[in-house]
Amino acid sequence: MKGGLKGYKWTIAVILVVAMLSLSAFTIGCAEKKKETKEPIKIGVIVPLTGAPARAGKAMANAAKMAEEDINAKGGLLGRPVKIIVYDSEDKPEVGKSVAEKAILQDGVVALAGIFRSEVSMVVADVAAEHKIPLVVGTAQTPKLSQLVEQDYDKYKYVFRSTTNATFLGKPLTSFIMDYLAPKYGVKKIAFLTEDVLWARGLTAIETKNLEAHGFEVKTWLVPLGVTEIPEMKQMEEWGADVIFPVFSSDNGYLVTRTYAEQKINAFLIGVNNPIASPEAWEKTEGRCEYETTGFASPVIKYPVTDQVVPWAERYTQKYGVEGLNGAADTYEALQVIFQAIEKAGTTDADALVKVMEQNEFDVLRGKVKFSPKNHDQMAWLGPPYKTESPLGGLVGQWQEVNGKPKIVVVWPKPIGNPDDWKPAPWVTVPRS
């Protein structure tokens, strides 16, 4: 009996040992399998899905998801899938700061991109600098962003901008005024109608100096966000403005257009009016945008500045059922830069990515991006093939009705556009002098 009991105990012990070894092998196998699982590379995109520029924010978010699908269709990055996480800044700096911190500290993104509002870009730049995470701004244009890098490189070396800044944004339009409208129509007085936001004030200050240096008389009216009427346009007319130059990114740009057409303001309407730089502007304004002139980004009007632009724009329209707004291409391009930097670096390490972005150039939808070693701005001043378009436009075009249909007629620069195709509104007294 004792021998039987002893044998029984020995058998149980053997079974337990075998079970433990099997469990251990199973656990190790699961651990190995988990180890082999390739975690996605996460990149955060900050956009205004709510607030005044929500339309642009939606387009930016669409383009971000499109970029994610495109890179994953090619096998992802470094053998890992890419996950784009979109965050709503609500067009508010304090919210932009909080979502940037969430992206880095909670979600573990390796880089940030996007950003529509300049004020948001400034606070997100601080977050990126603090946590040493690369940030590629695709749309916000305040010159103050690049000044951060220039004045404190060690802190802000993680901040880059793949678009031009406001120092370039107004130049195609002011060159059209100075080189074509002034000699032909006697234009002398320019009135800036400027939305009271950071990038718009910066552009106005830069182009005021430019115009005044060429002998033009310039005056500025600031307009707060969210207004319901713009009496300033009548004041400009009374001042004797030859050109009213709007600088708007919010949907109040539509209000500028309606006021101009309904009150038949006696001045040319030429400026940076983002809502009017969209294919849907004619419908949105019920044709009131006729005769308005602004900058148009090539993906919006499907102009082939590269062989990628038109196919990409058509694919966006087919996928989302609407035309891509300016911010869509900007966001896609910012992500193209990040993707290529990760591939070139062979890692997601932040400092390695900074070195790669400083030392290389990147192929994007509208050409090449090369960052200035001085301030990490896109070096648009190099000219083609480097991307010179701004998010609010690069080609100067005018809304016209041609053969009974609305059309964006490109009028500048030559030889791309023909300035003689430009038409003054019929209620404007010309020549102005």
Secondary structure, 3 states (H helix, E strand, C coil): CHHHHHHHHHHHHHHHHHHHHHHHHHHHHHHHHHHHCCCCEEEEEEECCCCCCHHHHHHHHHHHHHHHHHHHHCCCECCECEEEEEEECCCCHHHHHHHHHHHHHCCCCCEEEECCCHHHHHHHHHHHHHHCCCEEECCCCCHHHHHHHHHCHHHHCCEEECCCCHHHHCHHHHHHHHHHHHHHHCCCEEEEEEECCHHHHHHHHHHHHHHHHCCCEEEEEEECCCCCCCCHHHHHHHHCCCEEEEEECCCHHHHHHHHHHHHCCCCEEECEEHHHCCCCHHHHCCCCCCCCEEEECHHHHCCCCCCCHHHHHHHHHHHHCCCCCHHHHHHHHHHHHHHHHHHHHCCCCHHHHHHHHHHCEEEECCEEEEECCCCCEECHHHCCCECCCECCECEEEEEEEECCEEEEEEEECCCCCCHHHCCCCCCCCCCCC
